[in-house]
């Protein structure tokens, strides 16, 4: 099952690993491998990328960052192909993402001699960028006919566990997820509080917003590492946040335009 109906699909610049991810999922479909196994694999790939950065093996670091992005898509693909949706897996995926992001920028900031506070600001910026993309994308997935609604626009309470997983496990993962993501979700939602009431998310706009997706962010990091620009990664992602208010303004303008036409 696709996350979106055919008419709502868009060019997602952060999802370049999807074709390979589908092939990986197809290979694993009839095996004992579970989506959580794939999630653990992308966690290992992320840690290997961080290790390679410390060793200054930048080509290897780029490889493992791209592999992490591919496996990040493969766990969801495997879940859909096996028809085994899981909130535990969904939360574990997101928890791994934010922890790996923090460790990634901590290592880059340390090796480039950036002050800790500036590195932390870059991490916050990266998370806000990704949160805006996810906010709009999850809204689109929830309003599209037949879309994947495992992720909710507003994570206010623990969802009911799917068959095959324990409610207690879902509750625990939900709490951890909210501790890690609560600030970012509430901040972005406050910036564009009425986004969920709009159904106007044209494909060109979603493609634009997708440059804030984690996959594209990691691609930028990979390219900068390979080109020898590792000392500028922290500053770049702070400056990259300038697109955030522009995207929100465009989204609001699209909504106003739709109202005038109706």
N, C-alpha and C positions, 0 to 999 in steps of 0.2 A: 504494500500500500504506500502510495506517495504521500508526502506531508501536505501537499497542496493539490487542489483540483487543476486539471490541465489549463483552464483559462486564467488561473492565478499564478502560474509558474513564471519565474523571472530568471535572468542570468545572475546567478549568485557568485560573486567573485571570491567569496570565502569558502565556497564548496567545491573547489576544483578537484578534490580527491574523491568525489562521489562515484564516478565511474569505476575506479579501482576498488573502492569500498564495496560496491555491489558485487564485484567479482569475488572478493574475499569472502563476503557473506554467503555467496552461492556455493563456494568450496566448502564452507563450514556448516552449511545448512543441515546436512545429513550426518553430521558428526556429533560427538558429545560436547563439543565446545559451546559455551553459552555466551550471550552478549556481555555478561560481567567479566568473563575471561578476556574478551577483547578489550574491555575497558581497562582491565589491569595491564594488558599489553601496551596500551597507549600511555599509561602511567609510567611504565618502565622505559618506553621510548623517550618520553619527556625528560626523565631523570638522566638517561644516557646523553641527551642533548646538552643538558646543564653540565654534566661531567666533561664533555668534550669542549665546552666553552672555557671551563677552568683550565683545561690542558691546551687551549688555543688551537684545537683541531676544528677550525671553523667550517670546513667543508663537511666533516662528519656531523657537526652540530646541526648544520642546515638539513642534512639528510634525515636525522632523527626528528627534527621539528616537523618536516614535511610528512614523515611517516606517522608521527603522532596525529597530525591533522587527518590523514587518511583513516587511521584506526579509530579516530574519534567519530568518524562518520560510519565506519563499518559496524560498530556495536549496535547502533540504531537500525541499520539495514538488516543485520542478523536477527534482531528482535522482531522486525516486521516480517521477514521471510519465514521465521519459525512461528510467527503469531504468538509470541510470548512477551507482551508488554509488561513493563516492570517499573514501578515508581522508585524502588530501591536502586535499580540500574540508572534511571534518569537522574536521580539526585547524586549518586556516586560519580557519574560522568561530570556533572557540574562542579562537585567538590574537588575532584582531581584537577579540573581545569584551573580553578582559582589558586589552588596551592602551587601547581606547576608554574603558573604565571608569576606568582610572587617570588618563587625561587629563581625563575629565569631572570627576572629583572634585578633581583638582588645580586645574582652572579655577574650580570652585565655591568651593573652600577659599580660593583666592587672592583672589577678588573679595569674599568675605565676611569677609576679614581673619582667618580662622582660622589658628592656628599650623600649620606644615607637619606636625609630628608628629601633631597631632589629625586633620588631613586624611588622613594615611597610615593612622591607626587606623580611620577611617571606611571607607577603601578595603578594608582587611583584613576588616572586618566584613561589607561588601557581598559580598566574594568567599566568605567562609565561609557566608553565608546562601545564596548561589547554589549553592555546592558541596553543601550538605545537600540542597537540592531535587533537584539533578542526581543525587546518589548514590541517593536513593530511587527517582527516576524511571527511571534506567538499570537498577536492579535489577528494577523492575516490567516494563520492556520486555524484559529478558532472560529472565524466567520466564514471560511470557505466551505463549500458543501463537500463532505467526505474527507475533510482535512484531518490531520493528526492533532488531537487535542489532549495528548498526554501531559503536555506543559500547559499551565494555566497562566492567564494574564496577571492575576493577582493571587499570590501564594499566601492565603490567609489562614488556612488550616490544613492539617494533614489529610490527604485524600484517602479514600477507601482502598485498601490493598487489592491488587489484582489476584486472581486465582494463582496459587503456587508460591505466593510470598506472604510473610507474616506481617500483620498489622503493626506489631511492636517495632519491627525493623523499619517499616515505612515511617512510623512516628519519629524514631530516632534520627533517621536520615533527613527528615523534614526539618527537625530542630537545627541540626548542623547546617543544612542548606540555608536556613533563614539567618542564622548567626553570621555566616560568611557573606551572604548576598543581600540581606535585608536593607542595609544602608543604600547600596547602589540601586536596588529596585525602587525604593521609596523616593530617592532623590530624582531619578529619571521620570518616574510617574508624576512627581510634583511639577516637573518642568513642562510636561505635556499631559495634563490630567485627563483631558477629554479624548485622547487618542483612541481609546477602546470604543468610543461611540461612533467613530467614523468607519465607513466601509470603502473609502476611497484611497486605495494603496496601489497605484498603477505600477506596472512592472519596471518602468524606467526609474521610478523613485526607489523601489526596493533594491534595484541593482546598485543605485548610488549609495544607499545605506549599507549595503553588504560589504563595502570597503572597511566597515567597522567590525565585521565578523572576525572571530578568533582565527579562523583559517587564513584570512588575508593578512591579519596582523602578524601571524607567525611567518608568513611568506615574506613580508617586509623585513622582519628581523633576520631571516635566513639570507636574503639578498644583501643586506647591509653587512652581515658578518663575512660573507664571501668576498665582498668588495673592499673589505678592510675599514668599514665605517663604524666599527663597534663602539667607538668613543662618542658617536653622535646618536646612538639609539635612544638613550634616555631623553635627551633634549627633543629629538624628533617626535616622540610619542606625546610629549607634553604639548608641543605645537600642533600636532595632528588633531588635538581636541577642538581646534577652531571650527571644524566642520560640524560639531555637535549642535550649536545653536542655529546654524544655517539649515541643517536637516529638519530641525523642529519647526523653524519658521516656514519652510517649504511645505511640510506636512499640514500645518495650520492653514496656510494659504490655499492648499488644495481643497481642504474642507470648506472654507468660505466660498470658494469658487463653485463647488458642488451645490451649496445651499442657494446661491444666486440663480443657478440654472434650474433648480427644482421649484 
